[in-house]
Amino acid sequence: MSERAAPFYCPYCGDEDLRPGEQGHGAWECASCNRAFQLKFLGLLARGLRHQTTQGDDDI
């Protein structure tokens, strides 16, 4: 198991009591809220590519 993808806290309750899960690579279990979740690398973003909003969207 890689240490690079280790979460620091549970995305559901925010607690730090996490343990590697038995479901496979990237799976974690939170002892505080009794939930299991999995981390997944989606890919690299293109350099300089950002979602742009049009002007005036926040004037509503």
C-alpha positions as CSV (number, residue, x, y, z in Angstrom):
1,M,0.0,0.0,0.0
2,S,1.3,3.4,-0.9
3,E,1.7,6.1,1.7
4,R,1.2,8.8,-1.0
5,A,-2.6,8.4,-1.0
6,A,-3.1,8.3,2.8
7,P,-5.9,10.6,4.0
8,F,-5.5,12.7,7.1
9,Y,-9.1,12.8,8.1
10,C,-12.5,11.1,7.3
11,P,-14.3,13.0,4.5
12,Y,-17.6,12.3,6.3
13,C,-17.1,13.1,9.9
14,G,-13.6,14.8,10.0
15,D,-12.1,12.4,12.5
16,E,-8.5,11.2,12.2
17,D,-9.0,7.6,13.5
18,L,-8.5,5.9,10.1
19,R,-7.3,2.4,9.2
20,P,-6.5,0.8,5.9
21,G,-9.6,-1.1,4.6
22,E,-9.7,-4.8,3.6
23,Q,-11.4,-4.0,0.2
24,G,-8.1,-3.3,-1.6
25,H,-5.8,-0.5,-2.5
26,G,-7.0,2.9,-1.5
27,A,-9.7,1.7,0.8
28,W,-10.0,3.2,4.3
29,E,-12.2,2.7,7.3
30,C,-13.2,5.4,9.9
31,A,-13.5,4.0,13.4
32,S,-15.4,7.1,14.5
33,C,-18.4,7.1,12.1
34,N,-18.0,3.4,11.0
35,R,-17.9,4.4,7.3
36,A,-15.6,3.0,4.6
37,F,-14.4,5.0,1.6
38,Q,-11.9,4.7,-1.2
39,L,-9.3,7.1,-2.6
40,K,-9.0,7.2,-6.4
41,F,-6.6,9.1,-8.6
42,L,-8.5,10.5,-11.6
43,G,-5.6,11.9,-13.6
44,L,-3.6,15.1,-14.3
45,L,-5.2,18.4,-15.3
46,A,-4.0,20.2,-18.4
47,R,-1.6,23.0,-17.4
48,G,-3.4,26.4,-17.4
49,L,-6.8,24.9,-18.0
50,R,-9.4,26.4,-15.6
51,H,-13.2,26.7,-15.6
52,Q,-14.0,30.3,-16.3
53,T,-17.2,32.1,-15.3
54,T,-18.7,34.7,-17.5
55,Q,-18.8,38.3,-16.2
56,G,-22.0,39.2,-14.4
57,D,-22.8,35.7,-13.1
58,D,-22.2,36.9,-9.5
59,D,-24.4,40.0,-9.9
60,I,-27.6,38.1,-9.6
